[in-house]
Structures are given as structure tokens and as C-alpha cells.
Amino acid sequence: MSFQDLSLLIVDDEIDILEIYEDLFGENVGTLIKASDGEDALEKFKNHNISVVVSDISMPKMNGIELLEKIRGLDKAVPFIIVTGYGDKQNAVKALRLGAFDFIDKPFDFEKIKKTVNAALESAQQIKLLNLHLGKVITAMQQEKNVVSRQNEILAKFSKK
């Protein structure tokens, strides 16, 4: 499945892992953006239209949970997948409470990570389509409101005569 109209932000302080993600998803998404720590990822999130985030939990400067919290302050809907090598159930619960799409343990099974990221991309695509549809509905409602308002102005002019 191709998601050429979507972007994927991958965050990990291990270069090898970033390269694995690039091999797995680089041709599947329109834009693949890499960050090596949470601060860099947050800056890239603010400056790009990110569809899905996949982040390691243990990183310098800002960990994955902190990044998730900050991104939730900016965007409540973007699918966010946490990946950890520690199998920490407490962090898993916290991540899910913060609205993480999923929590995956390292070493991850390539098929599982592909399936999970593809599901998140599908979710992002649905959100994008829903937002587009809602935008059209709001525009139509505003146009209808303008027509009704204009009709009321015309009726008011005629009723004064």
C-alpha cells in the first residue's frame, strides 16, 4: 500500500535503526523525516506536516514519552507509535493514556512494525480525508449563511419601502 501524500517522522538515537526504518518505509510514504532525539523531532514536527510519528522511548535530551506529551499539546490526532527496548509496562500504560497509537518492544519483528505503521498511516489518511470533507462542509455552511444574510438584508430594504 502506498501513502505518497503522507509523511512519516521517525525518531531514534541509533543511526542503524533510522536506516532500517528508511529501508522499510522510505518508498511507502511521500516524505520520510528522521530525527536523532526528541528535541530535533519536536522541531521537525512543528516545521513539517507530519502524518505519523514513530519514536524510540529512550533518547538523549527528550525521551519518547516527553515527545509524545509535547506533540499531543500541538496535535491530538496524529498517530504516534512508541518503540522501546526495555519492555517497560509503566511507560506503555502512560503512552497509551497519552493517546499513543501503539507501543512496540525491541527487537521488533519487521512484519509487526510494518503492519503497525501501515495501520497508523491508514488512520492518518482517514483523518486527512475527514478533515478535507469537514472543510468542505464548513465552507458550504458559510456560503449558505452568507446567502441567508444577504436575503435578510434585501427583505429588510423592501419592508422599509
C-alpha positions in Angstrom: 0.0 0.0 0.0 1.3 3.4 -0.9 0.9 6.6 1.2 2.6 9.1 -1.1 0.5 12.0 0.2 1.6 11.4 3.8 4.8 12.0 5.8 6.4 9.8 8.5 8.7 11.1 11.2 11.0 8.5 12.7 12.9 9.3 15.9 15.7 7.2 17.3 19.2 7.9 18.6 20.6 4.8 16.9 21.6 5.5 13.3 21.2 1.9 12.3 17.6 1.9 13.4 16.9 5.0 11.4 18.3 3.3 8.4 16.2 0.2 9.0 13.1 2.4 9.1 14.2 4.2 5.9 14.5 0.8 4.2 11.2 -0.3 5.4 9.1 2.8 4.7 11.1 5.2 2.5 9.3 4.3 -0.7 6.0 3.8 1.0 5.5 7.4 2.1 5.7 10.8 0.3 8.2 12.2 2.9 10.3 10.3 5.5 11.9 12.6 8.0 14.5 11.4 10.5 15.4 12.8 13.9 18.0 11.5 16.4 16.5 12.9 19.5 13.2 14.3 20.9 14.1 18.0 20.6 15.1 17.6 17.0 11.9 15.6 16.4 9.7 18.3 18.0 11.3 21.0 15.9 10.7 18.9 12.7 7.1 18.2 13.8 6.5 21.9 14.1 8.0 22.7 10.7 6.5 19.9 8.7 3.1 18.5 8.1 3.7 15.1 9.9 1.2 12.3 9.4 2.6 9.7 11.7 5.4 9.6 14.3 7.4 6.5 15.3 9.7 7.2 18.2 12.1 5.3 20.4 11.4 5.8 24.1 15.0 6.1 25.4 16.8 9.0 23.9 19.0 11.9 25.0 17.6 15.4 25.5 13.9 14.4 25.5 12.6 10.8 25.7 9.7 9.4 23.7 7.1 9.9 26.4 8.0 13.6 26.8 7.9 14.0 23.0 4.5 12.4 22.9 3.3 14.8 25.6 4.6 17.8 23.7 3.2 16.6 20.3 -0.2 16.0 22.0 -0.1 19.6 23.0 0.2 20.5 19.3 -1.9 17.8 17.6 -4.2 15.4 19.4 -4.9 13.3 16.3 -1.5 12.4 14.8 -0.9 8.7 15.2 2.2 8.2 17.5 3.9 4.8 17.9 6.3 4.3 20.8 9.2 1.7 20.4 11.2 0.6 23.3 14.0 -1.9 24.0 13.0 -2.1 27.7 9.5 -3.6 27.7 8.6 -1.1 30.4 4.9 -1.7 31.2 4.6 1.5 33.2 5.7 3.6 30.2 3.5 1.6 28.0 0.4 2.4 30.1 1.5 6.1 30.3 2.0 6.2 26.5 -1.4 4.7 25.8 -3.1 7.1 28.2 -1.5 10.0 26.3 -3.0 8.6 23.2 -0.2 6.6 21.6 -1.4 4.6 18.6 0.7 1.6 19.8 3.6 0.5 21.9 6.1 -1.9 20.4 9.0 -3.7 22.0 12.5 -4.0 20.5 13.9 -6.0 19.0 10.8 -5.7 16.8 9.5 -8.1 14.3 9.8 -6.4 10.9 6.3 -7.6 9.8 4.8 -6.4 13.0 6.3 -2.9 12.8 5.3 -2.7 9.1 1.7 -3.7 9.9 1.5 -1.3 12.8 3.0 1.7 10.9 0.8 0.9 7.9 -2.3 0.9 10.2 -1.2 4.3 11.6 -0.7 5.6 8.0 -4.2 4.4 7.1 -5.6 6.1 10.2 -3.7 9.3 9.2 -5.1 9.1 5.7 -8.6 8.7 7.1 -8.1 11.7 9.4 -6.8 13.7 6.4 -9.9 12.8 4.3 -12.2 13.6 7.2 -10.6 17.0 7.7 -10.9 17.7 3.9 -14.6 16.7 4.0 -15.3 18.8 7.1 -13.6 21.8 5.5 -15.9 21.5 2.5 -19.0 21.2 4.8 -17.9 24.3 6.8 -17.3 26.3 3.5 -20.8 25.3 2.2 -22.4 26.3 5.5 -20.6 29.6 5.5 -21.8 30.2 1.9 -25.3 29.3 2.9 -25.2 31.7 5.9 -24.0 34.5 3.6 -26.9 33.9 1.2 -29.4 33.9 4.0 -27.8 37.0 5.5 -28.0 38.7 2.1 -31.6 37.7 1.6 -32.5 39.1 5.0 -30.8 42.4 4.0 -32.8 42.6 0.8 -36.1 41.8 2.6 -35.3 44.5 5.2 -34.8 47.1 2.4 -38.1 46.2 0.8 -40.0 46.2 4.1 -38.9 49.8 4.8 -40.4 51.0 1.5 
